[in-house]
Amino acid sequence: MELVAPAGNLEKLLYAYRYGADAVYIGLPGFSLRARADNFAGEDYREVTHIKRQTGKPLYCALNVYFHPPDIDRLRESLDYIALYPFDAFIISDLGVLPILQERFPHVHIHLSTQANCTNQEAARLYHRMGISRIVVARELSLDEIRRIKDAVPELEIEAFAHGAMCLAYSGRCLLSAWMADRRSGNRGDCAHSCRWEYRLLEERLRPGEYYPVIEGEGFSMILSSKDLCMFDHLAAMKEAGIDAIKIEGRMKSVYYTAVVTRAYRKALDALEGIPVPDLERYREDLFHVSHREYSTGFYYDKDHISYPASETVRPRHVFLGIVGPKVGEGLFSLDVRNRIRRGMSLEYIGPHIHALKDTSFRLLDEEGREVDSLSHNQRGFLKTDLPVEEGFLIRAAHPSSSTNGEAGKPARL
């Protein structure tokens, strides 16, 4: 199965590929369902093209908003700019843009977004006849239903989400954000995540005194907040269902999240193919140590688990401190500092194929090469270490509250 990872900017694009993605999907301003991601614009196409040439891996573009007439005009005006990117496929929801893209980009594949809500084999067959080569199936489908679609239209590629946030609304078609957050429409890529807000009381206007039964935690309830999806333990079942590609949600997430989650699924897929993966369980545990809501298997097996709202949000076990830069001397690396690093901290260096290297004897140098006690965000400096780190490794440390935070011990199988 192909591993498709998200990228909200150039840095995340690079790290998604570097940490194991087979393909990456990105968005362009105004045309994708993550309007508040950094997205790609201006001269970004130059660096994107460079990264694409370096990796040789597929790149997909999400054009999956629902287009109003002015948006169609904007799309037509943007076609020359879009053509500057080396896209292998466009991901669309609105069939109105299909002929436009097919005419302008006849050699670029078209994928159907999960937002288009394809839930049966007859719809899938129709989409394939229209020239769509892959569908990202609706999240409301079970694995058995996906298998039926694949059996009916075997020549059509099937992509399905394996990890990330789920939406309260059916296939993401929600008006809650637009109503409660000054017209920030989720269908236009600008969801305010109103369903995640911490509600203290819910009463229907025509039924005064009748309250929605809630169990409060610390004075609030997240009764509308759906659980996150995690299919790490069920990739074999997804493969047996005929799924050709698994997808990670998260273009709004950090570069650390992108790298760690992509890496975990890369290792799981490798193990599924019989490739030995030392420390597989530790890569899995990292999924439970990044910020997330309570995990579930979504609708893939039954609706009971996902029908209940998330009861907790798990905070990260680690603080992302920075990125190891180019090597400038023996054991000496430039440093891209994202959070303060202090002498004596217990650092962990993580790489694409190394789970974690622990280091307490590192040294920090300022840009003049003088040893210092700490370096802060955006402060230039260097890292001196005896460990076999490489450019591109990420640096983390245990979160101060990690001993009492999140799931304790070895995470149970989902």
QUIGI-V552724 format. One record per residue. N is the residue number from 0. RES is the residue in one small letter. PHI is phi in radians with two decimals (none if undefined). D_LAST is the distance of its C-alpha to the last C-alpha in Angstrom with 2 decimals. Layout:
BEGIN
N;RES;PHI;D_LAST
N;RES;PHI;D_LAST
END
This chain:
BEGIN
0;m;none;20.53
1;e;-1.34;22.07
2;l;-1.77;20.23
3;v;-1.89;21.63
4;a;-1.98;21.53
5;p;-1.60;23.20
6;a;-2.57;26.41
7;g;-1.63;28.28
8;n;-2.78;31.26
9;l;-1.09;33.00
10;e;-1.10;31.40
11;k;-1.16;27.84
12;l;-1.05;29.04
13;l;-1.07;30.34
14;y;-1.34;27.27
15;a;-1.08;24.87
16;y;-1.13;27.06
17;r;-1.08;27.65
18;y;-1.73;24.03
19;g;2.12;23.13
20;a;-1.19;23.19
21;d;-1.41;24.95
22;a;-2.60;26.04
23;v;-2.29;26.16
24;y;-2.02;26.85
25;i;-2.29;29.18
26;g;-2.26;31.19
27;l;-1.98;34.85
28;p;-0.96;36.25
29;g;1.49;36.65
30;f;-2.14;34.95
31;s;-2.15;31.19
32;l;-1.52;28.60
33;r;-2.35;28.23
34;a;-1.11;31.82
35;r;-1.69;31.23
36;a;-1.21;29.80
37;d;-1.04;32.66
38;n;1.01;32.83
39;f;-2.14;35.56
40;a;-2.74;39.26
41;g;0.99;42.74
42;e;-1.54;43.16
43;d;-0.99;39.44
44;y;-1.04;39.90
45;r;-1.14;41.89
46;e;-1.22;39.16
47;v;-1.04;36.54
48;t;-1.09;38.89
49;h;-1.11;39.37
50;i;-1.11;35.65
51;k;-1.08;35.24
52;r;-1.15;38.15
53;q;-1.14;36.80
54;t;-1.56;33.41
55;g;1.21;34.47
56;k;-1.78;31.07
57;p;-1.11;30.61
58;l;-2.30;30.79
59;y;-1.98;29.92
60;c;-2.04;31.45
61;a;-1.47;29.94
62;l;-2.09;32.82
63;n;-1.89;30.67
64;v;-1.31;32.41
65;y;-1.60;34.40
66;f;-1.52;37.97
67;h;-1.57;40.94
68;p;-0.87;44.43
69;p;-1.11;45.03
70;d;-1.18;41.72
71;i;-1.07;42.93
72;d;-1.07;46.12
73;r;-1.12;44.24
74;l;-1.10;42.16
75;r;-1.04;45.37
76;e;-1.19;46.91
77;s;-1.68;43.94
78;l;-1.05;43.86
79;d;-1.13;46.06
80;y;-1.19;43.88
81;i;-1.03;40.68
82;a;-1.14;42.51
83;l;-1.29;42.77
84;y;-1.59;39.06
85;p;-1.53;37.96
86;f;-1.32;35.35
87;d;-1.69;34.02
88;a;-2.78;32.56
89;f;-1.89;32.64
90;i;-1.84;29.74
91;i;-2.20;31.37
92;s;-1.91;30.76
93;d;-1.54;34.43
94;l;-1.16;36.30
95;g;-1.10;39.50
96;v;-1.58;38.95
97;l;-1.02;38.30
98;p;-1.13;42.03
99;i;-1.11;42.80
100;l;-1.23;40.30
101;q;-1.11;41.22
102;e;-1.24;44.89
103;r;-1.41;44.57
104;f;-2.25;41.88
105;p;-1.12;42.39
106;h;-1.78;40.61
107;v;-1.71;37.41
108;h;-1.20;34.47
109;i;-2.04;33.17
110;h;-1.92;29.50
111;l;-1.60;28.56
112;s;-1.19;26.32
113;t;-1.04;23.36
114;q;-1.10;25.70
115;a;-1.35;28.02
116;n;1.16;25.63
117;c;-1.44;26.04
118;t;-2.14;24.49
119;n;-2.66;26.56
120;q;-1.23;28.40
121;e;-1.21;31.83
122;a;-1.13;31.08
123;a;-1.08;29.53
124;r;-1.11;32.70
125;l;-1.13;34.91
126;y;-1.04;33.28
127;h;-1.12;33.72
128;r;-1.10;37.37
129;m;-1.41;37.84
130;g;1.85;36.97
131;i;-1.50;33.31
132;s;-1.65;31.67
133;r;-2.58;28.00
134;i;-2.03;26.00
135;v;-1.61;22.92
136;v;-1.13;21.58
137;a;-1.02;21.05
138;r;-1.23;17.58
139;e;-1.44;18.11
140;l;-1.47;18.06
141;s;-1.53;15.81
142;l;-1.09;15.48
143;d;-1.10;18.26
144;e;-1.21;20.45
145;i;-1.12;20.08
146;r;-1.06;21.16
147;r;-1.15;24.16
148;i;-1.14;25.19
149;k;-1.13;25.09
150;d;-1.12;27.07
151;a;-1.34;29.59
152;v;-2.31;30.13
153;p;-1.11;29.24
154;e;-1.36;31.35
155;l;-1.57;29.30
156;e;-1.30;26.56
157;i;-2.02;23.15
158;e;-2.06;21.11
159;a;-2.52;17.80
160;f;-1.22;15.82
161;a;-2.05;12.67
162;h;-2.73;12.45
163;g;2.22;14.30
164;a;-1.21;15.84
165;m;-1.88;16.05
166;c;-1.87;19.39
167;l;-1.05;20.49
168;a;-1.47;23.13
169;y;-1.13;23.07
170;s;0.88;22.71
171;g;1.37;23.75
172;r;-1.51;27.18
173;c;-2.26;27.78
174;l;-1.93;31.05
175;l;-1.07;29.79
176;s;-1.09;30.27
177;a;-1.06;33.67
178;w;-1.34;34.79
179;m;-1.76;33.70
180;a;-2.29;34.14
181;d;0.95;37.60
182;r;1.14;36.81
183;r;-1.41;33.98
184;s;-1.48;32.56
185;g;-1.16;29.02
186;n;-1.36;30.59
187;r;-2.01;32.87
188;g;1.46;30.32
189;d;-2.22;31.09
190;c;-1.12;28.36
191;a;-1.60;28.76
192;h;0.98;25.27
193;s;-1.04;27.02
194;c;-1.20;23.91
195;r;-1.61;22.55
196;w;-1.14;25.75
197;e;-1.66;25.86
198;y;-1.51;27.71
199;r;-1.73;29.69
200;l;-2.74;31.15
201;l;-2.40;30.98
202;e;-2.37;34.08
203;e;-1.45;35.44
204;r;-1.00;39.07
205;l;-1.45;40.60
206;r;-2.24;38.91
207;p;-1.03;39.98
208;g;1.56;38.64
209;e;-1.77;35.60
210;y;-1.88;32.53
211;y;-1.11;28.94
212;p;-1.17;27.13
213;v;-2.21;25.13
214;i;-1.89;23.65
215;e;-1.42;24.99
216;g;-2.24;23.65
217;e;1.04;26.56
218;g;1.53;28.67
219;f;-2.58;26.55
220;s;-2.46;23.72
221;m;-1.74;21.56
222;i;-1.22;21.69
223;l;-1.83;21.72
224;s;-1.54;19.05
225;s;-1.34;16.04
226;k;-1.27;12.54
227;d;-1.42;11.81
228;l;-1.72;10.08
229;c;-2.56;7.86
230;m;-1.94;7.85
231;f;-0.94;8.50
232;d;-1.42;6.67
233;h;-2.28;8.46
234;l;-1.18;11.85
235;a;-1.10;13.72
236;a;-1.17;13.02
237;m;-1.15;14.20
238;k;-1.14;17.19
239;e;-1.13;17.98
240;a;-1.36;18.12
241;g;1.58;20.96
242;i;-1.30;19.56
243;d;-1.63;21.98
244;a;-2.57;20.60
245;i;-1.91;17.41
246;k;-2.17;18.07
247;i;-1.81;17.14
248;e;-1.51;18.39
249;g;2.46;20.47
250;r;-1.17;24.24
251;m;-1.60;24.86
252;k;-1.35;22.77
253;s;-1.32;24.57
254;v;-1.12;25.55
255;y;-1.12;23.49
256;y;-1.04;20.28
257;t;-0.97;21.37
258;a;-1.18;22.03
259;v;-1.18;19.02
260;v;-1.23;16.38
261;t;-1.06;18.60
262;r;-1.07;19.08
263;a;-1.06;15.45
264;y;-1.26;15.02
265;r;-1.06;18.51
266;k;-1.15;17.72
267;a;-1.14;14.68
268;l;-1.18;17.04
269;d;-1.07;19.81
270;a;-1.09;18.00
271;l;-1.09;17.23
272;e;-1.56;21.00
273;g;1.54;21.91
274;i;-1.45;22.94
275;p;-1.07;22.61
276;v;-2.26;20.50
277;p;-1.06;21.31
278;d;1.16;18.92
279;l;-0.98;15.90
280;e;-1.11;13.63
281;r;-1.25;15.74
282;y;-1.11;15.38
283;r;-1.08;11.58
284;e;-1.07;12.29
285;d;-1.04;14.69
286;l;-1.11;12.18
287;f;-1.56;11.46
288;h;-1.89;15.24
289;v;-1.59;16.51
290;s;-1.10;17.27
291;h;-2.86;14.62
292;r;-1.62;13.72
293;e;-0.87;10.70
294;y;-1.43;7.76
295;s;-2.63;6.75
296;t;-1.77;7.02
297;g;1.04;10.65
298;f;-1.73;13.02
299;y;-1.15;12.00
300;y;-1.99;11.37
301;d;-2.76;13.02
302;k;-1.69;14.41
303;d;-1.13;13.66
304;h;-1.15;10.54
305;i;-1.38;12.29
306;s;-1.21;15.60
307;y;-1.66;15.34
308;p;-1.21;16.29
309;a;-1.14;14.64
310;s;-1.65;15.87
311;e;-2.75;16.08
312;t;-2.00;16.64
313;v;-1.62;15.81
314;r;-1.44;18.90
315;p;-1.14;19.21
316;r;-1.42;19.66
317;h;-2.18;22.35
318;v;-1.76;25.52
319;f;-1.36;26.46
320;l;-1.77;30.05
321;g;2.90;31.41
322;i;-2.25;31.92
323;v;-1.27;34.04
324;g;-1.62;36.98
325;p;-1.05;39.58
326;k;-1.32;41.07
327;v;-2.07;44.59
328;g;-3.02;45.60
329;e;-1.16;44.61
330;g;1.21;41.34
331;l;-2.10;42.10
332;f;-2.31;39.98
333;s;-1.16;40.44
334;l;-2.35;37.79
335;d;-1.80;36.21
336;v;-1.52;35.41
337;r;-1.90;32.95
338;n;-2.44;32.79
339;r;-1.02;35.29
340;i;-1.97;35.29
341;r;-2.07;37.35
342;r;-1.00;38.97
343;g;1.59;37.17
344;m;-1.14;33.66
345;s;-1.66;30.90
346;l;-1.55;29.94
347;e;-2.23;27.23
348;y;-1.76;28.05
349;i;-2.07;25.27
350;g;-2.30;26.15
351;p;-1.00;24.90
352;h;-2.19;24.90
353;i;-2.18;25.06
354;h;-1.10;22.09
355;a;-2.88;24.36
356;l;-1.94;27.97
357;k;-1.57;28.99
358;d;-2.57;32.50
359;t;-2.06;34.65
360;s;-1.87;38.03
361;f;-1.13;38.05
362;r;-2.23;41.02
363;l;-1.97;41.43
364;l;-2.21;44.52
365;d;-1.39;45.87
366;e;-1.18;47.23
367;e;-1.61;50.54
368;g;1.52;48.96
369;r;-1.59;49.51
370;e;-1.19;46.96
371;v;-2.28;45.35
372;d;-1.42;43.12
373;s;-2.76;40.68
374;l;-2.31;39.97
375;s;-1.97;38.72
376;h;-0.89;37.21
377;n;1.23;39.57
378;q;-1.55;41.79
379;r;-1.31;42.82
380;g;-3.09;42.64
381;f;-2.39;41.64
382;l;-1.99;39.29
383;k;-1.97;40.77
384;t;-2.57;38.46
385;d;-1.62;38.87
386;l;-1.50;35.34
387;p;-1.41;34.80
388;v;-1.46;33.40
389;e;-2.38;34.07
390;e;-0.99;34.78
391;g;1.71;31.67
392;f;-1.14;29.56
393;l;-1.69;27.86
394;i;-2.02;28.62
395;r;-2.45;26.45
396;a;-2.53;26.77
397;a;-1.05;24.76
398;h;-1.16;24.84
399;p;-0.93;27.36
400;s;-1.77;24.94
401;s;-1.15;21.96
402;s;-1.19;22.54
403;t;-2.13;21.67
404;n;-1.95;19.39
405;g;1.35;15.68
406;e;-1.16;12.95
407;a;-1.60;14.95
408;g;1.23;14.62
409;k;-1.29;12.01
410;p;-1.06;8.61
411;a;-1.24;6.26
412;r;-1.12;3.80
413;l;-1.37;0.00
END
